[in-house]
Amino acid sequence: MRLTLPMMPLAAALLLPTLPGITHAASVVPDFNISGVPDAGFPHFEDKVKLSLSKSGKDWKFTAVNTTGTQLFQKNPTQSYNITSPSFSLTALFDSSLNFKNGTMAIKGKIPSLGVNSTTNLWTATLSNFGFDINPFDGSPISLGWKTTNMTGWGVTAGYAFGTPESVYLYNFGLSSLANMFYGHHGSSFSNVTATALTTVPVPAAVLLLGSGLIALFGLRRRNHASSTLDEPLVA
């Protein structure tokens, strides 16, 4: 479960106070449209990556690795933390017909503003439920996406994971390379295609519980206020 727009103001009030070194940059999560892959949301990791596809024996090997540029841990739409010494790696294997077989991903780095002062495994996951969207007319970005499971790393120990499948999306790239890959032109290797990787992590369980408790309390106060108003005597 992730933050949705109606929960934003409440959730923002529940998050930790601003820390030195935090980056203030409003962020909007695209509305992806890939069946079987969970929606993106907050919190998430955001990385600039380079994509490549090449032959690996009888299989095809797809990789995404980080490049120089922005690497962030985006806690909510207005709070993001710089990742220093970043490392993003995603590897997915496809068979000769480009059917997805298996894959893994890992994010490493430091987040000094959150107390992660040495290079740490921030997020590692298994990839499944691969899909792609190369329809430029459906209102969602051209993208690749996977469901992620079996999460480990700082994101888990910090309380951001409690068994809910999440997602990683690759987007902000041209259509031609992916059309060559998925639309019948099998055998077209490519490299040096840049993209944005957005890796969603679950909302901390404590925040969800506290948020739902405050919402219930607010609803109870409104109901009690309405009840006391009805109990007031009518004035002649």
N, C-alpha and C positions, 0 to 999 in steps of 0.2 A: 504494500500500500504506500502511495506517495502523496505528496501535497497536491491538492487541486486548488484552482483559483479561489473558490469560496473560503478555503481554509487559510489562505495566505496571510491576512492581517493577524489572525489569532496565532498562527504558527510562528510568525515573525516575532511576536511578543514573547513567545516561549523559548526562543533560541538564546544561546549564550550572548552576553554583552560583546560589543565590538572590541577586538583586540588590536594592539599595535601591529602594523604591517598588513592589515586586511585591505583588500581592494574593493572599492565601491564601484560596481559596474552592473547596471540593470541587465538582466539576461532573460531572454524569451526562449522557451523550449519549443522546437517545431512539433507540429502535429503529424507524426509519422503514420503510415498506413501499410503495415506489413502484418498479415495474418499470422497468428501464433507467437508473435513477439510482443511482450508487454510494452505498454506506452512508456515513453520517456518522461522524466519529471525531475524533482529535486529531492534530496541532494544528488549531485552527479559530478563525475570527473570529466573535464573537457581538454582534449589534446589535439594538436595539429599533427597529422600523420602522413606518411607516404605509402601508397598502395602498390603492390606488384602481384603479378600472376605468372607462374612459370611451371614447366613440366617437372614432375618428380617421379621418375619411373613411369608407371602406367597412370599415375594420378596427376592432378593439378594441385599446386601449392599456392595458396593465397596468403599474403602477409600484409600487415599494416604495422609500421614502426614509427616512433615519434621523430619529429623534425624540430629544428629550432623554431621558436615561436611561443604561443600561449599554451601553458599547461596550468590548469586551475582545478581546485576543488570548490565547486559552486554549491554552497550550503542552502541558499534560497535565492530568489531573483535579484536581491541587492547585496548579498554578502558572498564574496569569493576570496579564496586564499591561494596565493601563488605557490606552485610546486617547484622547488629548486632541485637541480640534478635529476631531471625527470627521465623516466624510461617507460615507454608504452610499447608493448609487443602483442600482436594477435596473429595466430597461425591457424589456418583452416585448410583441411584437405578435401578435395572433390575427386570423384571418380572420373573416368574417361568421358562420361556423358555429362559431367558437371553436376552430379548429384552430391550434395553435401554429405560427408562421412563423419568427421569429428573435428574438434578444434579446442584451443585454449587461449586465454588472454591473461596478461599481467601488467600491472601498473606499479612502478616503484618511484621513490623520490623522497624529498623532505618537505614538510609543511611547518616551518618554524613558528608561524603564528598560532598553530595548534599544538605546539610542543613536540612535534616530530622533527628532531634536530639532527638525526643521522639517516642515511639512505635506508629506506624501509620498504618492505613489501606492503604497498597500500591496498591492493586489490588483486586477487587472482581468482579466476573462475573458469568453469567448463562451458563450452559453447554447444548449443543445440537449437533446434527449430529455426534453421536458417530461412531467410526470405529476402526478396528484393522488390523495390518499387522503382520502375523506370518509366512510369506514366507521368508525363509532364503536365497533364491536364486534370489530375485528381485533387489538386489543392495541397498536396503534401510534397516534401522535397524528394528528389531522386536520391535513393538511399539503399544501403545494405543493412541488414539487421539480424541479430541472433538473440535468443533467450539465453540468459546466463544462470547457472546453478553451481552448487558446490563452492560457494564463495569462501575465501580465507583472506587473512591479512589484517592490516590496521583497521580497515573499514568494519571488520567483524568485531575485533577486540574493543574498538571504540564505541560499539553499540549500534552500528548502522545496519546490521544484518540479523535477521531472525528467521531464516528459512524461506523467505518469499522469493520466487524467481524474479530476476530483473532483466535488464537488456543492455546491449551495446549497439549503437547505430553509427554507421559511417555515411557522411553526406557532405555537401558542398564540393561536388566534383562534376566534371562534364559527363554527358550521357554517352559519348561515342565509345569509350573503353568498355563500359559495362554492357552496352548493346552488343559489342563484339563478343563479349564473354557469354552472355545469356540468351541471345536471340539467334541461335542456330549457327553462329560462326565459331564453332568450337575449334580450339587450337590457336587462338589469338592471344599470345602473351603480351603483357604490358608492364611497364614500370614507370616510376617517377610521376605517378598521378597523386596529387595532394588532396587531402580531405580533412574533415573535422570528425573526430571520434567523440561520441557522447556516451558515457558509461554511467547508467543510473544505479544508485544504491538505495536500499530501503530507508524510509524515515525511521529515526530512532524510536524504539518501542516506548520508551519513557515519555517522549514528546507526544506520541499518539494517545497514550493513556491519560496524560495530564490534559491534553487538548480536549479529548472527549469528555473528561470529567468537568472541565470548565464550561463546555457547551451545555452539558446536562444541568449544571448549577444555574447557568444563565436562563435556561428554559424554565426551571423550577421557580426562579425568582419572578419571571414574567407571569407565570401561571398564578403564583400566590398573590401578586399585585393585582391581577385581574379579578381574582376571587375576593380580595378585600374591598375592591371598588364596588363589586356587586352587593356586598354585605352592608354598605353604608346606608343609613336610613334616608328615605326620600324627604326633601325639604318642601313643605307646603308652600 
